[in-house]
Amino acid sequence: MTITQRITTHFTSIFLVFALITILFSVRYEKNISFDRLTSEMSIYTRLIKQGTPIEQLPDTSLRVNYIDANGEVLSDNKLRFDSIHNVLNRKEVRQAIRYGEGTALRHSETNGRLYFYYVKQDKKGYIRIAKPFSNKGEALPV
């Protein structure tokens, strides 16, 4: 290998490493922006629900809304039969809400298997959990 080929190989390798690092940081940045946007949106919906706005009047009709008591039992679910839902204290978003007052997670529902962005906010009587269906198509947030 000639000196020119070695120099070209080294510069190409360095360029590819920097390009890969840039792509990884961009994806992470987009993910953080999307999480922040979804968290803000769900926080607004939670505030509206706390103020007495009926769930049916929220702008996004695809939302699943749960009321959860302090023991982790689901008291109601606007989309599913909530008697089939088990205790949710072990869910990531609920654990965060217990510790910090609010929590988020992107995961598959153990109840229906769909992918959701979950947001939980502590309430006087327990917790309000909102789940927004998530699709990889057209969303900026990678799983």
C-alpha positions in Angstrom: 0.0 0.0 0.0 1.4 3.4 -1.0 1.6 6.4 1.3 -1.2 8.1 -0.6 -3.5 5.1 -0.1 -2.7 4.9 3.6 -3.4 8.6 4.1 -6.7 8.2 2.1 -7.7 5.2 4.2 -6.9 7.0 7.4 -8.8 10.1 6.5 -11.8 8.0 5.2 -11.9 6.1 8.4 -11.7 9.2 10.5 -14.5 10.8 8.4 -16.7 7.7 8.8 -16.2 7.7 12.6 -17.2 11.3 12.8 -20.2 10.8 10.5 -21.4 7.9 12.7 -20.9 9.9 15.9 -22.9 12.8 14.3 -25.7 10.5 13.3 -25.9 8.9 16.7 -26.0 12.3 18.5 -28.7 13.5 16.0 -30.9 10.5 16.6 -30.5 10.9 20.4 -31.3 14.6 20.1 -34.4 13.9 18.1 -35.5 11.3 20.6 -35.1 13.7 23.5 -37.0 16.4 21.6 -39.8 14.0 20.8 -40.0 12.8 24.4 -40.2 16.4 25.6 -42.9 17.2 23.1 -45.0 14.2 24.1 -44.4 14.8 27.8 -45.6 18.4 27.5 -48.7 17.4 25.5 -49.6 14.7 28.0 -49.1 17.1 30.9 -51.6 19.5 29.3 -54.1 16.7 28.9 -53.6 15.7 32.5 -54.2 19.2 33.7 -57.4 19.4 31.6 -58.6 16.1 33.1 -57.9 17.4 36.6 -59.9 20.5 35.9 -62.9 18.4 34.9 -62.7 18.3 31.2 -64.4 15.1 30.0 -62.0 12.6 28.3 -64.2 12.6 25.2 -63.7 16.4 24.7 -59.9 16.1 24.6 -58.5 16.9 21.1 -56.8 13.6 20.8 -59.4 10.8 20.8 -56.9 8.0 20.6 -55.7 8.5 24.2 -56.2 5.8 26.8 -56.8 7.3 30.2 -56.5 5.3 33.5 -57.2 6.3 37.0 -54.9 4.4 39.4 -55.3 4.3 43.2 -52.3 4.6 45.6 -52.0 0.8 45.7 -51.6 0.5 41.9 -55.0 -0.8 41.1 -56.6 0.5 37.9 -59.9 2.1 38.8 -61.0 2.9 35.3 -59.9 2.8 31.7 -61.7 4.6 28.9 -60.7 2.2 26.1 -60.3 -1.3 27.7 -62.1 -3.4 30.3 -60.2 -2.4 33.3 -61.1 -5.5 35.3 -58.6 -7.3 33.1 -55.8 -4.9 34.0 -53.5 -6.1 36.8 -51.8 -4.0 39.4 -49.5 -1.5 37.7 -47.2 -0.4 40.5 -44.3 -2.2 38.8 -44.6 -0.3 35.6 -41.7 2.1 34.9 -43.8 5.2 34.5 -45.8 4.5 37.7 -42.6 3.9 39.7 -41.3 7.3 38.4 -44.5 9.0 39.3 -44.4 7.6 42.8 -40.8 8.9 43.2 -41.0 12.2 41.3 -44.7 13.1 40.9 -44.7 12.2 37.2 -43.3 9.5 35.0 -42.9 8.5 31.3 -42.2 5.4 29.3 -42.3 4.1 25.8 -43.3 0.4 25.9 -45.7 -2.2 24.7 -48.9 -2.5 26.8 -49.1 -5.7 28.7 -52.8 -5.5 28.4 -53.2 -5.3 24.6 -49.7 -5.6 23.2 -49.7 -2.2 21.4 -46.8 0.3 21.6 -47.7 3.4 23.7 -46.0 6.5 25.1 -47.1 6.5 28.7 -47.4 9.6 31.0 -48.4 9.4 34.6 -49.1 12.3 37.0 -49.7 12.1 40.7 -53.2 13.2 41.8 -54.9 13.7 45.1 -56.5 10.2 45.1 -53.7 8.3 43.2 -52.5 8.7 39.7 -53.7 9.7 36.2 -52.0 7.7 33.5 -52.4 8.7 29.8 -51.2 6.4 27.0 -50.8 7.6 23.5 -50.7 5.0 20.8 -47.3 5.1 19.1 -46.4 4.2 15.6 -42.9 4.1 14.2 -44.3 5.3 10.9 -44.2 9.1 10.7 -42.9 9.5 14.3 -39.4 11.0 14.9 -38.9 8.9 18.1 -37.1 5.7 17.5 -37.8 2.7 19.7 
